[in-house]
């Protein structure tokens, strides 16, 4: 290394630059990891999808759905509409994996005949259709739908204060 580089790295501002670059690389690495579909639990027209490394933004989640819809259909047989044509697919963060059903409020899967059949409820995203066949994308603070012009519009949830 050149003398100028050594001086930069040993200076206080150089150290902050190095720390910033490391943080940037870690964050970039997180965003570039592919989504890992760990498991799918189907119950009639409802599907619970357990994932790792799901997109963080609403736009990223919706785009991921459109890019992977055919893959999910061919590999996991979903969406699986009911007799009325409706379905709902909810994505959950798999987090620390399956856990026992205990005093915590967990989401448990009856299709698993083992003690470890629950996950912590870390909701990510829901895809469903309405009775008119329109897709609805629900996130933590609202629902996206397509308007008459074909544009995706978000309707935020209203919280009533008492």
C-alpha positions in Angstrom: 0.0 0.0 0.0 1.1 3.5 -0.7 1.9 6.0 2.0 -1.2 8.1 1.1 -3.4 5.1 1.6 -1.9 4.2 5.0 -2.4 7.8 6.2 -6.0 7.7 5.0 -6.8 4.5 6.8 -5.1 5.5 10.0 -6.8 8.9 10.1 -10.2 9.3 11.9 -12.0 10.3 8.6 -10.4 7.4 6.8 -11.6 5.0 9.5 -15.2 6.3 9.1 -14.9 5.9 5.3 -13.8 2.3 5.8 -16.7 1.6 8.2 -19.1 3.2 5.8 -17.9 1.0 2.9 -18.2 -2.1 5.1 -21.8 -1.2 6.1 -22.7 -0.4 2.5 -21.3 -3.8 1.3 -23.3 -5.7 4.1 -26.5 -3.9 3.2 -25.9 -4.5 -0.6 -25.2 -8.1 0.1 -28.5 -8.4 2.0 -30.5 -6.8 -0.8 -28.9 -9.0 -3.5 -29.6 -12.3 -1.8 -32.3 -14.3 -3.5 -35.6 -15.0 -1.7 -35.5 -18.4 -0.2 -38.9 -20.1 -0.1 -38.4 -22.4 2.9 -41.9 -24.0 3.0 -45.5 -23.7 1.8 -48.4 -24.8 3.9 -51.7 -25.0 2.0 -55.2 -25.2 3.6 -57.9 -25.2 0.9 -57.7 -21.7 -0.7 -55.2 -20.3 1.8 -51.5 -20.7 1.5 -48.9 -19.7 4.1 -45.4 -19.2 2.5 -42.4 -19.1 4.8 -39.5 -17.2 3.3 -36.1 -15.8 4.0 -34.6 -12.6 2.5 -37.9 -11.2 1.2 -37.8 -7.8 -0.4 -38.1 -4.9 2.1 -40.0 -2.4 0.1 -43.6 -2.6 -1.1 -42.5 -2.2 -4.7 -39.9 -5.0 -4.2 -42.5 -7.4 -2.8 -45.0 -6.8 -5.6 -42.3 -7.0 -8.3 -41.1 -10.3 -6.7 -44.6 -11.7 -6.9 -45.0 -10.9 -10.6 -41.5 -12.4 -11.3 -42.2 -15.6 -9.4 -45.9 -16.2 -9.8 -45.5 -18.9 -12.4 -42.7 -20.6 -10.4 -44.9 -20.7 -7.3 -47.8 -22.1 -9.3 -45.7 -24.9 -10.9 -43.7 -25.9 -7.8 -46.2 -25.3 -5.0 -49.6 -25.5 -6.7 -50.7 -22.0 -5.6 -52.7 -20.0 -5.8 -55.3 -22.6 -5.3 -58.7 -20.9 -5.6 -61.6 -22.2 -3.7 -65.0 -23.1 -5.2 -65.9 -19.4 -5.2 -62.7 -18.6 -7.2 -61.0 -16.7 -4.3 -57.6 -17.4 -2.8 -55.2 -15.8 -0.3 -51.4 -16.2 -0.1 -49.6 -14.9 3.0 -45.8 -14.6 3.2 -44.2 -14.9 6.6 -40.5 -14.4 7.6 -39.2 -17.8 8.6 -36.8 -16.1 11.0 -35.3 -18.6 13.5 -37.2 -21.5 12.0 -39.9 -23.7 13.5 -40.6 -23.6 17.2 -42.8 -25.4 19.7 -46.3 -24.3 20.4 -46.0 -22.6 23.8 -47.3 -19.5 25.6 -46.2 -17.2 22.8 -48.6 -16.1 20.1 -47.3 -18.1 17.2 -48.6 -19.3 13.8 -48.8 -23.1 13.9 -49.3 -25.6 11.1 -51.5 -28.6 11.7 -50.2 -30.4 8.7 -46.9 -31.0 10.5 -46.9 -33.9 13.0 -43.9 -32.7 15.1 -43.4 -30.6 18.2 -41.6 -28.0 16.1 -44.5 -26.8 13.9 -44.9 -23.1 14.7 -43.2 -19.8 13.7 -43.1 -16.4 15.2 -45.7 -14.2 13.5 -43.5 -11.8 11.4 -46.0 -10.8 8.6 -44.5 -9.7 5.3 -47.0 -9.6 2.5 -50.4 -11.0 1.3 -51.6 -11.6 -2.3 -55.3 -12.3 -2.8 -57.9 -11.8 -5.4 -61.4 -10.3 -5.1 -64.6 -11.6 -6.5 -64.0 -9.7 -9.7 -60.6 -11.4 -10.3 -58.5 -8.3 -9.3 -55.3 -8.8 -7.5 -54.8 -7.2 -4.1 -51.4 -6.8 -2.4 -51.5 -6.2 1.3 -48.6 -4.8 3.3 -48.3 -3.6 6.9 -49.9 -0.3 6.4 -52.3 -0.7 3.4 -53.5 -2.5 0.3 -52.5 -2.0 -3.3 -54.9 -2.5 -6.1 -55.0 -1.7 -9.8 -57.2 1.2 -10.8 -59.2 1.5 -14.1 -56.1 3.0 -15.8 -54.0 0.0 -14.9 -52.0 1.9 -12.3 -51.1 0.4 -8.9 -52.7 2.5 -6.2 -52.2 2.2 -2.4 -55.0 2.5 0.0 -53.6 3.1 3.5 -55.3 1.6 6.5 -57.1 4.1 8.7 -56.6 3.9 12.4 -59.5 5.2 14.5 -58.4 6.8 17.7 -60.9 6.5 20.5 
